[in-house]
């Protein structure tokens, strides 16, 4: 049976990357971030988020073409991103207009060791 070593003992002295976090995540934080990363684990959703993040706001109708997906599929993916807190929508007429949630992106950046 192998002994469990502390996280500090696993990292070489000159690590090229920042640690995942400066301290261990709580169970609640781990669950919250797992749902965010699960939402980002799909290439369509990752691309969708990048399209919304690259503009002030984007209408769902303008996401169908770049994603090469139908309106129901776009709606499915925006719903998952919204539930993860990455984007927020406002209904105008029959369409939803999406914006990124900058605080959530900043939190992910900090979690991964970015600035």
N, C-alpha and C positions, 0 to 999 in steps of 0.2 A: 504494500500500500504506500502510495506517495504522500509525503507530508505537504500540507498546504502552506505556501509561502505568502508573505504579505505582498501587497501590490508594489510597495516601494522596492522590495528585493527583486522584482521581476524586471524592472526598468534598468537598462544599462546607464552608466553615469552620463553619457553624452547623447541623450535621446534626441532624435531629429524632430519629433512632433510633441505637441502639448498633450498632457493627459486628458482623458475625457472630461474630468472635472477636478477642481482643486480638493474636493472632499466627496465622499461616497454619497450617492443619491439616496433620498429616502424612498420608501416603498411607494408612496404617493407620487413623488417626482418621476420615478422609474415607470410607473403605469402611464402617467400623462405623456411622457416623452416617447414611450413605446407606441402609443396611438399616433403621435405626430410622425414618427419615423415609418410606421406602417403605411400611413397615408402617402408619404413620399416614396415608398418602395415600388410604386407603379410608374413606369416610364411616361405614360400619358399624363398622369397627375403631376409628375415632376415638370414636364414640359408646360402643362397648363399653368402651374404656379409661376413658372418663369415668364410666361406671356402676360399674366396679370401683374407681376412684379415689375415688368419693364414699362408699364404704362400707369398713368394715374388711376384709371379705371377702365374696365373692359366689359362690353356687353356680351352676354352669352352667345348672341347671334354672330358675333365676330370671332368666336372661338372654334366654330364648326369647321371652317375652311383650313386654318393652320393645323388643326389637330387631325383633320381628315376623319372626323367622327360625326355621327348624327346628333341632333339636339338632345334626344333622351340619354345618349351616352355622355355627352358633355354635362348634362344635369346630374347624372349619377356621380361623375368625378368631382364636380364642384361641390356637391353635397358632402362628400367625404372630406374634402379639403376644408370646407366650412366647419364641419363637426370637429375637426382637429384644431380649429382656431387659427388656421393659416390665412384664410380669406374671409371676407364678409361681403354680403350681398344686399342690394336694395332693389326691390321690384319697382319698375317703372313701366306702366302699361303692361304688356304681356312678357316683357323680358327682364331678366335679372342683370344688374350691373355689379361687377365684382371689383373689389380692391383688396390689396394685400394688407395683412395686419403686421405692421412693422415691428411691434414689440415682440411678437412671436418669433419672427425671423431673427431678431437680435438675441433672444433667449437661446435659440438653437445655435447661433454663432458662438455665443459665450460657452455653451455646453461643450461644443466641439473644440474649444480652445482658440477660436478666432477672435479678432478684435471688434 
